[in-house]
Amino acid sequence: MLATLDRKKRVPHNIGELLTARGLSYWLMDDGSALLRKARRYYVFNTHSFPIEDKDILVHALKDNFEIDATIQKHYSLYIRS
């Protein structure tokens, strides 16, 4: 899912074309977790290694492909409220 440029993790600009439901489920099982905060459950995708502009690409891909509203929290993780 990622490409490297100068030894930094990068999200491909065409991730929206590449990300499938199966890929999303693997991503959640690998780099995701569930979080209970203020009686609400969130799913968290850990994206610490990616620059903020790549996280924006991921947010848009999740919205376009799956109608998932994700937000970037603390500049390092994507949060999805369930």
DALIN-V607472 format. One record per pair of residues at least 4 apart in sequence whose C-alpha atoms are under 8 Angstrom apart, sorted by the first residue. I is the first residue (numbers start at 1). GAP is how many residues later the second one is. Records with the same first field share a line. If there is no record, write none. Layout:
BEGIN
I = GAP, GAP
END
This chain:
BEGIN
1 = 10, 11, 14
2 = 7, 8, 9, 10
3 = 6, 7, 8, 9
4 = 4, 5, 6
5 = 4, 5
8 = 41, 42
9 = 40, 41
10 = 40, 41, 44
11 = 4, 39, 43, 44, 46, 47
13 = 44
14 = 4
15 = 4, 42, 43, 46
16 = 42, 44, 45, 46, 48, 49
19 = 4, 5, 42, 46
20 = 4, 45
21 = 4
22 = 4
23 = 4
24 = 4
25 = 4
26 = 4
27 = 4, 5, 18
28 = 4, 5, 17
29 = 4
31 = 14, 15, 16
32 = 11, 12, 13, 14
33 = 10, 11, 12
34 = 7, 8, 9, 10
35 = 6, 7, 8, 9
36 = 4, 5, 6
37 = 4, 5
40 = 41, 42
41 = 40, 41
42 = 37, 38, 39, 40
43 = 36, 37, 38, 39
44 = 33, 34, 35, 36
45 = 32, 33, 34
46 = 30, 31, 32
47 = 8, 29, 30, 31
48 = 27, 28, 29
49 = 27
50 = 4, 5, 26
51 = 4
52 = 4, 23, 24
53 = 4
54 = 4
55 = 4, 17, 23
56 = 4, 16
57 = 4
58 = 4
59 = 4, 10, 11, 12, 13, 19
60 = 4
61 = 4, 5
62 = 4, 5, 6, 7, 8
63 = 4, 5, 6, 7
64 = 4
68 = 12
69 = 11, 12
70 = 8, 9, 10, 11
71 = 7, 8, 9
72 = 4, 5, 6, 7
73 = 4, 5, 6
END
